[in-house]
């Protein structure tokens, strides 16, 4: 493991942050002392374990304060300079190595805008990789931007108001037998789509009734936003600019991320109307540029004084989705609007409830704990064991929790 030393302005202090939480950064103990400890991480994070009385308040700080943002490169800092116990970070890496074995992985830890550690095994940190369904959190961000810019009036608008073509999938033209656009699909809202409760092309699921993780609904949401900006033509999906243009201009260019962009559809039978429900867009990114996205989210959508994503939207989308709370069993209370969330303590039961993450198959995570000013990017970290069903993903989340406990305790 390599630690980067940097002369930074971080000071060890006790203060009350604007969101009302008490932030206490203890004096780090010298690593030589820590090496002789037998230590188990705490299962409690006292003042940081709960969101505020407002369920949709994720504890994002108000304003930039003394925040640091990466320019062309990240500023790097020694763990102690960032208020992190280096010895406990080493223990976190030990747990990670034990769980992943010889599998390739890479991890970056960012605190207060400084890159603290970067670990890699079998993959270069500069390699750009596909992040799978972690793209759904970027899509959620794009929806919030479209609402803030007035291109979309509300997340509760009907999807057909922006993309009526979604209903043009008759029997035999859907992704598989028994799947097509049913009459009930006309009642799907944009919120239903981003929360994975739309029931799109599923005859036994009405909008808002069932949490069912699906890609087709996200493609429909992408097309709704694209149509609002004039970026999609069902008659020329391949030639359309698509939502990647928004990802670049509204997010990546602002935060200095050099992402690559792809779009396409799954291969299906010849009659499938992929121009209607296919053609999703995604990014490819290296580790540090994915960490930029996490730092944007950690600051409630704020980047160097520019409110890229409305803070109110970030609070809303990182809480458990209303329909999931109302209609799903408690073990499913882990999903918001394109983000996985610990708001109800169901994702990582022993970790702070302000935590949330983007997640993509293959072990791609952008994990954020705003009350700790902390971002942990795992891209990839293929934890062993079952990662299905999507509704629970329990084995993987709990393994990840073991690693995160050490990291958070190092900061508490």
C-alpha positions in Angstrom: 0.0 0.0 0.0 1.3 3.5 -0.9 0.5 6.6 1.2 0.8 9.9 -0.6 2.2 12.8 1.5 0.9 16.3 0.8 1.0 19.6 2.6 -2.7 20.3 3.2 -4.8 22.6 5.4 -6.7 19.9 7.3 -6.7 20.5 11.0 -7.8 18.1 13.8 -10.7 19.7 15.5 -14.1 19.4 17.1 -16.8 21.5 15.5 -20.5 21.6 14.6 -21.0 21.4 10.9 -23.8 23.3 9.1 -26.0 20.2 8.9 -26.1 20.1 12.7 -23.9 17.1 13.3 -21.0 17.2 15.7 -17.8 16.4 13.8 -15.0 15.1 16.0 -11.7 14.1 14.4 -9.5 12.5 17.0 -5.7 12.8 17.0 -4.5 9.9 14.9 -2.4 7.4 16.8 1.1 6.7 15.3 0.9 3.6 13.0 3.8 2.0 15.0 1.5 1.8 18.0 -1.5 0.5 16.0 0.6 -2.4 14.6 0.8 -3.9 18.0 -3.0 -3.8 18.7 -5.5 -6.6 18.4 -8.5 -4.5 17.4 -12.1 -5.0 16.4 -14.1 -2.2 14.8 -16.9 -0.5 16.6 -20.4 -1.5 15.7 -21.7 2.0 16.6 -21.0 5.4 15.2 -22.8 7.4 17.9 -23.8 10.8 16.7 -23.5 9.9 13.0 -25.7 6.9 12.8 -29.0 8.6 12.1 -30.3 11.1 9.5 -31.9 14.2 10.8 -35.6 14.4 11.8 -36.3 15.2 8.1 -36.1 11.7 6.5 -34.9 13.3 3.2 -32.0 15.2 4.8 -28.9 13.2 4.1 -26.8 15.6 6.1 -25.1 17.3 3.2 -23.1 20.4 4.3 -24.4 23.8 3.2 -22.0 25.6 0.9 -18.4 25.0 -0.1 -16.9 26.1 3.3 -13.2 25.1 3.0 -13.8 22.3 0.6 -11.1 21.1 -1.7 -11.9 20.0 -5.3 -9.6 18.3 -7.7 -8.3 20.3 -10.6 -6.5 18.4 -13.4 -5.2 16.0 -10.7 -6.4 15.2 -7.2 -4.5 16.7 -4.3 -3.1 13.8 -2.3 -2.8 13.7 1.4 -1.2 11.4 4.0 -4.0 9.7 6.0 -3.1 11.4 9.3 -3.3 14.8 7.5 -6.8 13.9 6.5 -7.8 12.9 10.0 -7.7 9.2 9.2 -5.9 6.5 11.3 -3.5 4.8 8.8 -3.3 1.7 10.9 -7.0 1.0 10.6 -6.8 1.6 6.9 -4.2 -1.1 6.7 -6.6 -3.4 8.6 -9.4 -2.5 6.1 -7.1 -3.5 3.2 -6.3 -6.7 5.0 -10.0 -7.6 5.2 -10.4 -6.7 1.5 -7.4 -8.9 0.5 -8.8 -11.8 2.5 -12.2 -11.6 0.9 -11.0 -11.0 -2.7 -8.0 -13.3 -2.8 -6.4 -13.1 -6.2 -9.3 -11.3 -7.9 -8.5 -8.0 -9.5 -9.7 -5.0 -7.7 -9.0 -1.3 -7.1 -10.1 1.1 -4.4 -9.8 4.8 -3.8 -10.5 6.6 -0.6 -11.2 10.4 -0.6 -11.7 12.6 2.4 -12.4 16.3 2.4 -11.5 16.5 -1.3 -8.1 14.8 -0.9 -7.1 11.4 -2.3 -5.9 9.5 0.7 -5.1 6.0 -0.6 -5.4 4.2 -3.9 -5.1 0.4 -3.9 -5.0 -1.8 -7.0 -4.4 -5.5 -7.7 -4.4 -6.9 -11.2 -5.7 -3.8 -12.8 -4.2 -0.4 -13.5 -6.0 2.5 -11.7 -5.9 4.4 -15.0 -7.8 1.8 -17.0 -11.2 2.8 -18.1 -13.9 0.3 -17.4 -17.7 -0.1 -17.7 -19.5 0.4 -14.4 -22.7 -1.5 -15.3 -25.8 -0.4 -13.3 -23.8 2.2 -11.3 -24.9 4.2 -14.4 -28.4 4.3 -12.9 -27.2 6.8 -10.3 -25.8 9.1 -13.0 -29.2 8.8 -14.8 -30.8 9.8 -11.5 -28.5 12.8 -11.4 -29.5 13.7 -15.0 -33.2 13.6 -14.1 -32.6 16.0 -11.2 -30.7 18.4 -13.5 -33.5 18.2 -16.1 -36.0 19.2 -13.5 -33.9 22.0 -12.2 -33.5 23.4 -15.7 -37.2 23.2 -16.4 -36.9 20.7 -19.2 -39.0 18.3 -17.0 -41.7 19.7 -14.7 -41.7 17.0 -12.0 -40.5 13.5 -11.3 -44.2 12.7 -10.9 -45.0 13.6 -14.5 -46.2 10.8 -16.7 -43.5 9.2 -18.8 -45.9 9.4 -21.8 -45.9 13.2 -21.5 -42.3 13.1 -22.8 -42.0 9.8 -24.5 -45.4 8.5 -25.7 -43.6 5.9 -27.9 -43.1 3.8 -24.8 -46.6 2.4 -25.4 -45.8 1.3 -29.0 -44.6 -2.2 -28.0 -47.4 -4.6 -29.0 -47.6 -8.3 -28.1 -44.7 -10.1 -29.8 -42.5 -7.0 -30.0 -41.3 -6.9 -26.3 -38.1 -8.4 -24.9 -39.6 -11.9 -24.4 -42.9 -13.8 -24.5 -45.6 -12.3 -22.3 -43.8 -8.9 -22.2 -45.2 -5.9 -24.0 -46.6 -2.4 -23.2 -49.9 -3.0 -21.4 -52.6 -0.4 -20.8 -51.5 0.1 -17.2 -48.1 1.3 -18.4 -49.7 4.6 -19.5 -49.8 5.5 -15.8 -46.0 5.1 -15.3 -44.3 8.2 -13.9 -40.7 9.3 -14.2 -40.3 8.5 -10.5 -41.7 5.0 -11.0 -39.0 4.4 -13.6 -36.0 5.7 -11.6 -37.1 3.9 -8.5 -37.5 0.5 -10.4 -41.2 0.2 -9.5 -42.7 1.0 -12.9 -43.9 -2.5 -13.8 -43.1 -1.6 -17.5 -44.1 -4.5 -19.8 -44.9 -6.7 -16.9 -48.6 -7.7 -16.9 -48.8 -8.7 -13.2 -47.2 -5.4 -11.9 -49.0 -2.1 -11.8 -47.0 1.1 -11.6 -45.7 1.8 -8.0 -46.7 -1.6 -6.7 -43.6 -3.9 -7.0 -39.8 -3.2 -6.8 -38.3 -5.0 -9.7 -34.8 -4.1 -10.8 -34.9 -3.8 -14.6 -32.9 -2.2 -17.4 -35.8 -1.6 -19.9 -37.4 0.9 -17.6 -34.2 2.8 -17.2 -33.9 3.0 -21.0 -37.4 4.5 -21.2 -36.4 7.1 -18.6 -33.3 7.9 -20.6 -35.4 8.5 -23.6 -37.9 10.7 -21.7 -35.0 13.0 -20.7 -33.4 12.8 -24.1 -36.7 13.8 -25.8 -37.0 16.7 -23.4 -33.6 17.9 -24.7 -34.1 16.8 -28.3 -31.5 14.1 -28.2 -33.3 11.0 -29.3 -35.1 9.9 -32.4 -36.8 6.4 -32.4 -36.2 6.2 -36.1 -32.5 6.7 -35.7 -31.4 5.5 -32.3 -27.8 4.8 -33.3 -27.4 8.3 -34.8 -29.0 10.1 -31.9 -26.8 12.0 -29.5 -28.6 10.4 -26.5 -28.2 11.2 -22.9 -24.4 10.8 -23.0 -24.3 14.3 -24.3 -25.9 15.5 -21.0 -23.6 13.3 -18.9 -20.6 15.1 -20.6 -21.8 18.7 -20.7 -23.8 18.8 -17.4 -21.6 16.6 -15.2 -18.3 15.4 -16.5 -17.0 18.6 -18.0 -17.9 20.5 -14.8 -16.1 18.1 -12.4 -13.2 17.5 -14.8 -13.9 13.8 -15.5 -12.6 12.4 -18.7 -15.2 9.7 -19.2 -15.8 7.6 -22.3 -19.3 7.0 -23.5 -21.1 4.0 -25.0 -24.6 3.1 -26.0 -26.4 0.1 -27.3 -29.0 -2.6 -26.7 -29.1 -6.2 -25.6 -29.4 -8.8 -28.3 -33.0 -10.0 -28.6 -35.3 -11.6 -31.1 -35.8 -9.9 -34.5 -39.2 -8.5 -33.7 -38.2 -6.8 -30.5 -38.6 -3.0 -30.8 -35.3 -2.1 -29.3 -35.6 1.4 -30.8 -38.4 1.9 -28.2 -37.2 0.2 -25.0 -33.5 -0.4 -25.8 -30.5 1.8 -26.5 -29.2 2.6 -23.1 -26.2 4.8 -22.5 -23.3 4.3 -20.1 -19.8 5.6 -19.2 -16.4 4.0 -19.0 -14.1 5.6 -16.4 -10.9 5.2 -14.5 -10.8 5.1 -10.7 -10.0 8.7 -10.0 -12.5 10.1 -12.3 -15.2 7.9 -10.8 -14.1 9.3 -7.4 -14.9 12.8 -8.7 -18.5 11.8 -9.2 -18.6 10.5 -5.6 -17.2 13.8 -4.3 -19.8 15.7 -6.2 -22.5 13.6 -4.5 -20.9 13.9 -1.1 -21.2 17.6 -1.4 -24.9 17.5 -2.2 -24.4 18.2 -5.9 -22.1 21.2 -5.3 -18.8 21.7 -7.1 -16.7 24.8 -6.5 -19.7 27.0 -5.9 -21.8 25.6 -8.8 -24.9 23.7 -7.8 -24.6 21.0 -10.5 -27.4 18.8 -9.0 -29.9 20.4 -6.7 -29.2 19.5 -3.0 -32.9 18.9 -2.4 -32.8 16.3 -5.2 -29.7 14.6 -3.7 -31.5 14.4 -0.4 -34.6 13.0 -2.0 -33.0 10.4 -4.2 -30.7 9.0 -1.5 -33.7 8.3 0.8 -35.7 5.0 0.4 -38.2 5.5 -2.4 -41.8 6.2 -1.1 -43.4 3.4 -3.1 -40.8 0.9 -1.8 -41.5 2.0 1.8 -45.3 1.7 1.3 -45.5 -1.5 -0.7 -42.3 -3.6 -0.2 -41.1 -5.8 2.8 -38.5 -4.2 5.1 -35.6 -6.2 3.6 -36.1 -4.3 0.4 -35.9 -0.8 2.1 -32.5 -0.3 0.5 -33.3 1.5 -2.8 -34.0 5.1 -3.5 -34.1 6.8 -6.9 -31.3 5.1 -8.8 -29.2 4.9 -5.6 -28.8 2.2 -3.0 -29.3 3.7 0.4 -28.7 3.0 4.1 -31.4 5.5 5.2 -33.4 2.8 7.0 -30.3 0.9 8.2 -31.1 -2.1 5.9 -28.2 -1.9 3.5 -25.3 -1.9 6.0 -27.0 -2.4 9.4 -24.0 -1.4 11.4 -23.0 1.7 9.5 -24.3 5.3 9.5 -27.7 5.8 7.9 -26.5 8.8 5.8 -24.5 6.3 3.7 -25.5 5.6 0.1 -23.9 4.1 -3.0 -24.1 3.6 -6.7 -23.8 -0.1 -7.5 -23.1 -2.0 -10.7 -22.7 -5.7 -11.3 -19.2 -7.0 -11.2 -18.5 -5.0 -8.0 -18.6 -1.3 -9.0 -19.4 1.0 -6.1 -19.3 4.7 -5.5 -19.9 4.8 -1.7 -20.6 8.1 0.1 -20.9 9.0 3.8 -21.5 12.8 3.9 -21.2 13.1 7.6 -17.7 11.7 7.4 -16.8 13.8 4.3 -15.8 10.4 2.9 -16.0 8.7 -0.5 -14.9 5.2 -1.1 -14.8 4.0 -4.7 -14.6 0.3 -5.4 -14.2 -0.3 -9.1 -14.2 -3.3 -9.2 -14.3 -5.2 -6.0 -15.9 -8.6 -6.9 -16.9 -9.9 -3.5 -17.5 -13.6 -3.5 -20.9 -15.1 -2.8 -24.4 -14.5 -4.1 -25.2 -11.1 -5.5 -28.7 -12.0 -6.4 -31.5 -11.3 -6.1 -31.0 -7.6 -6.7 -33.7 -6.9 -4.1 -31.5 -8.0 -1.3 -27.8 -8.6 -2.4 -27.3 -9.4 1.2 -24.2 -11.5 1.1 -22.2 -8.9 -0.8 -23.4 -5.9 1.2 -22.4 -7.5 4.5 -19.0 -8.4 3.2 -18.5 -4.9 2.1 -19.7 -3.6 5.4 -16.8 -5.4 7.1 -14.3 -3.4 5.0 -16.2 -0.1 5.4 -16.5 -0.4 9.2 -12.7 -0.3 9.5 -12.5 2.7 7.2 -15.2 4.6 9.0 -13.9 3.8 12.4 -10.5 5.2 11.3 -12.3 8.5 10.7 -14.6 8.6 13.7 
